[in-house]
Each structure stands twice: as structure tokens, then as C-alpha cells.
């Protein structure tokens, strides 16, 4: 027994050094709040929903509405835990639809359409997007319905063949992009309709990306 005493003491000493694991922290809880903002004259400017978490986080969650100063709806959107979701719409001051953008479900790999209109109600742009980022084939029009430009996007940047038109709908330029950069040889048409070949570095084009 005397020989076992040191071993027993060593085991007891090791046991005393073992620290107990702290109890599991309670899971954070959230309270939903509807918040509003106003214009200087007191007219409602926006109404939105948030989740206020016990750990200090605040997430946009649910429908959000924004109004023009005249009281008409300016935009309608929605979030799920701060991620855009569903169809978002905006309106001009007179109530005419301005845009309709489908964000789908957060994390979705499916493309969804985006559409934009001129104030006179004519379509201004249309094309697919993935989680709000432009992709695939897009078309743009002037407010009289004539074509403005058309081409494809990849990861939100112009990529592939693009065609640009003048204010009368006649071809103005045609060429290729690679992830937002003009490359290769482009064809430009002058005011007489004559085509001229130009290197990408010589081409200057406007328009939204």
C-alpha cells in the first residue's frame, strides 16, 4: 500500500487541475421592430423592418417601403436576414413603374429578369441577373423605342459581342469585350453610314456598364 500512495496522490493532483467547462451560453434571441423615417415636413419617407438581436446585431428583415414627398410609393423591396430577396420595384414621381428587379431566393443559382422603363412607359432595358448581378444577354432602348445598345454580361461586366446604335437606331459601333475591357478590332460607322475598322484602344463609347 505504501508503494501505491505516490501514484494515488498524483492522480488526485491531476484531477484537481482539470477545469470544468463553462455552461453553454444561451442562444441569442431577436425582437422584430418596424421603423419609420419622415421628410422635414413630417411626411412619411420610409417604413422598414429589422431584427434586433440580443447580441447587438441588427438585420434588415421583411418588407421595406419608400415614398416620394408627394406621398406616392417610390420603392418596394424585401430582405431576409439582410439578404435581398423577392421582386423589388421602383416608381417615378407620377406613379409610373420605373424598374422591376427579381432577386429570387438568397443563395439561389437561378437567373432572374430585370426590367427598367423610361418615364413615358417605354421599356429602357431588359436582361437576366444572378443574385442582382447582370449576366447573359441584355438589350437597351431609347425612350422612343429605337435600339440603344445590346450585348452580353459576365459577372456584371460586358463580355462578348456588343452593338451600339445612334439616336436614329442605326449602327454606330460593333466589337468585343472581355470582362469589361474592349479588345480586338472594332467597326465604327460614320454619319454617312460608312464602316471603318478601329483598334479597341481608339474606340470611345458611352453608356452604363
C-alpha positions as CSV (number, residue, x, y, z in Angstrom):
1,X,0.0,0.0,0.0
2,X,2.8,2.4,0.8
3,X,4.2,2.0,-2.8
4,X,0.8,2.9,-4.2
5,X,0.5,6.1,-2.2
6,X,2.6,8.3,-4.6
7,X,0.6,7.1,-7.6
8,X,-2.8,7.8,-5.9
9,X,-1.6,11.3,-4.9
10,X,-0.5,12.0,-8.5
11,X,-3.9,11.0,-9.9
12,X,-5.7,13.2,-7.3
13,X,-3.4,16.2,-8.1
14,X,-4.2,15.8,-11.9
15,X,-7.9,15.6,-11.2
16,X,-7.7,18.9,-9.3
17,X,-6.1,20.6,-12.3
18,X,-8.9,19.7,-14.7
19,X,-11.2,22.7,-15.1
20,X,-14.9,22.3,-15.6
21,X,-16.3,23.5,-19.0
22,X,-18.4,26.7,-18.6
23,X,-22.1,26.2,-19.2
24,X,-23.3,26.8,-22.7
25,X,-24.2,30.4,-23.4
26,X,-27.9,31.0,-24.2
27,X,-28.7,31.3,-27.9
28,X,-29.2,34.9,-29.0
29,X,-32.8,36.0,-29.4
30,X,-34.3,38.6,-31.7
31,X,-37.1,41.1,-31.5
32,X,-38.8,42.4,-34.6
33,X,-39.2,46.2,-35.0
34,X,-40.9,48.3,-37.6
35,X,-39.1,51.6,-38.0
36,X,-40.1,54.8,-40.0
37,X,-38.5,58.0,-41.2
38,X,-40.0,61.2,-42.3
39,X,-39.3,64.2,-44.6
40,X,-38.6,67.6,-42.8
41,X,-42.3,68.5,-43.2
42,X,-43.3,65.3,-41.3
43,X,-44.5,63.3,-44.3
44,X,-43.6,59.7,-44.2
45,X,-40.4,58.9,-46.1
46,X,-39.8,55.2,-45.4
47,X,-41.0,52.2,-43.4
48,X,-38.9,49.1,-42.8
49,X,-38.5,46.1,-40.6
50,X,-35.4,45.0,-38.6
51,X,-34.5,42.1,-36.3
52,X,-32.7,43.4,-33.2
53,X,-30.7,40.6,-31.7
54,X,-29.7,40.3,-28.0
55,X,-26.0,40.0,-29.0
56,X,-26.2,43.5,-30.6
57,X,-26.7,42.6,-34.3
58,X,-29.4,44.4,-36.3
59,X,-30.6,42.8,-39.5
60,X,-32.9,44.1,-42.2
61,X,-35.7,41.6,-42.5
62,X,-39.0,41.9,-44.2
63,X,-40.7,44.4,-46.5
64,X,-39.3,48.0,-47.0
65,X,-41.3,50.8,-48.4
66,X,-40.0,54.3,-49.5
67,X,-42.3,57.2,-50.5
68,X,-41.9,60.3,-52.7
69,X,-42.5,63.6,-51.0
70,X,-46.0,63.7,-52.6
71,X,-46.9,60.5,-50.7
72,X,-46.8,58.1,-53.7
73,X,-44.8,54.9,-53.4
74,X,-41.2,55.3,-54.6
75,X,-39.8,51.8,-54.0
76,X,-40.8,48.4,-52.6
77,X,-38.2,45.9,-51.6
78,X,-37.6,43.0,-49.2
79,X,-34.8,41.4,-47.2
80,X,-34.3,38.1,-45.4
81,X,-31.6,38.4,-42.7
82,X,-30.1,41.4,-44.6
83,X,-30.0,39.5,-47.9
84,X,-32.1,40.9,-50.8
85,X,-34.9,38.7,-51.8
86,X,-38.0,38.7,-54.0
87,X,-39.1,41.3,-56.5
88,X,-38.0,44.9,-56.0
89,X,-39.9,47.7,-57.7
90,X,-39.4,51.5,-58.1
91,X,-41.8,54.1,-59.4
92,X,-41.4,57.6,-60.9
93,X,-43.0,60.6,-59.1
94,X,-46.2,60.3,-61.1
95,X,-46.6,56.6,-60.2
96,X,-45.3,55.1,-63.5
97,X,-43.3,51.9,-63.0
98,X,-39.6,52.6,-63.2
99,X,-37.9,49.2,-62.5
100,X,-38.6,45.7,-61.6
101,X,-35.7,43.6,-60.3
102,X,-36.1,40.0,-59.2
103,X,-33.5,38.9,-56.6
104,X,-35.1,35.4,-56.2
105,X,-34.2,33.5,-53.0
106,X,-30.9,34.2,-51.2
107,X,-28.2,31.8,-52.4
108,X,-30.2,30.8,-55.5
109,X,-28.2,29.8,-58.6
110,X,-31.2,30.6,-60.9
111,X,-31.1,33.6,-63.1
112,X,-34.0,36.2,-62.8
113,X,-35.1,39.0,-65.0
114,X,-34.5,42.7,-64.5
115,X,-36.5,45.4,-66.4
116,X,-36.3,49.2,-66.5
117,X,-38.6,51.7,-68.0
118,X,-38.4,55.3,-69.3
119,X,-40.8,57.8,-67.7
120,X,-43.0,57.7,-70.7
121,X,-43.7,54.0,-70.0
122,X,-41.5,52.6,-72.8
123,X,-39.0,49.8,-71.9
124,X,-35.5,51.1,-71.3
125,X,-33.5,47.9,-70.5
126,X,-34.1,44.2,-70.0
127,X,-31.9,41.2,-69.2
128,X,-31.2,38.4,-66.7
129,X,-29.2,38.7,-63.5
130,X,-27.9,36.3,-60.9
131,X,-28.4,37.5,-57.3
132,X,-28.8,41.0,-58.7
133,X,-25.6,40.9,-60.8
134,X,-26.2,41.3,-64.6
135,X,-25.4,38.3,-66.7
136,X,-26.3,36.9,-70.1
137,X,-27.9,38.9,-73.0
138,X,-29.1,42.5,-72.3
139,X,-31.0,45.0,-74.5
140,X,-31.3,48.8,-74.1
141,X,-33.7,51.2,-75.9
142,X,-34.2,54.9,-76.2
143,X,-37.4,56.5,-75.0
144,X,-38.9,56.4,-78.5
145,X,-38.4,52.6,-78.7
146,X,-35.3,52.6,-81.0
147,X,-32.4,50.3,-80.0
148,X,-29.6,51.9,-78.0
149,X,-27.2,49.0,-77.4
150,X,-27.2,45.3,-76.9
151,X,-24.7,42.6,-75.7
152,X,-23.9,40.1,-73.0
153,X,-22.6,40.4,-69.4
154,X,-20.5,38.1,-67.3
155,X,-20.1,38.7,-63.6
156,X,-21.7,42.1,-64.1
157,X,-19.2,43.2,-66.8
158,X,-19.6,43.5,-70.6
159,X,-18.3,40.3,-72.1
160,X,-18.6,39.1,-75.7
161,X,-20.1,40.9,-78.8
162,X,-21.7,44.3,-78.3
163,X,-23.5,46.6,-80.7
164,X,-24.2,50.3,-80.2
165,X,-26.7,52.4,-82.1
166,X,-27.1,56.1,-82.7
167,X,-30.2,58.2,-81.8
168,X,-31.9,57.1,-85.0
169,X,-31.4,53.3,-84.4
170,X,-28.6,52.9,-87.0
171,X,-25.4,51.0,-86.0
172,X,-22.7,53.2,-84.6
173,X,-20.2,50.7,-83.3
174,X,-19.7,46.9,-83.0
175,X,-17.0,44.9,-81.3
176,X,-16.0,42.6,-78.5
177,X,-15.4,42.9,-74.7
178,X,-13.6,40.7,-72.3
179,X,-14.8,41.2,-68.7
180,X,-15.4,44.9,-69.2
181,X,-12.4,45.7,-71.5
182,X,-12.7,46.4,-75.2
183,X,-10.5,44.0,-77.2
184,X,-9.6,43.3,-80.9
185,X,-10.8,45.3,-83.9
186,X,-14.0,47.2,-83.8
187,X,-16.2,48.5,-86.6
188,X,-17.4,52.1,-86.4
189,X,-19.9,53.7,-88.7
190,X,-19.7,57.4,-89.5
191,X,-22.7,59.8,-90.1
192,X,-22.8,58.8,-93.8
193,X,-23.2,55.1,-92.9
194,X,-19.6,54.1,-94.0
195,X,-17.9,51.5,-91.9
196,X,-14.3,52.0,-90.5
197,X,-12.1,49.5,-88.7
198,X,-10.5,50.7,-85.5
199,X,-8.5,49.1,-82.7
200,X,-10.2,48.8,-79.4
201,X,-7.9,51.5,-77.9
202,X,-9.3,54.0,-80.4
203,X,-12.9,53.4,-79.5
204,X,-14.8,55.8,-77.1
205,X,-18.3,54.7,-76.1
206,X,-20.7,55.9,-73.5
207,X,-23.5,54.1,-71.8
208,X,-23.9,52.3,-68.5
209,X,-21.9,49.2,-67.8
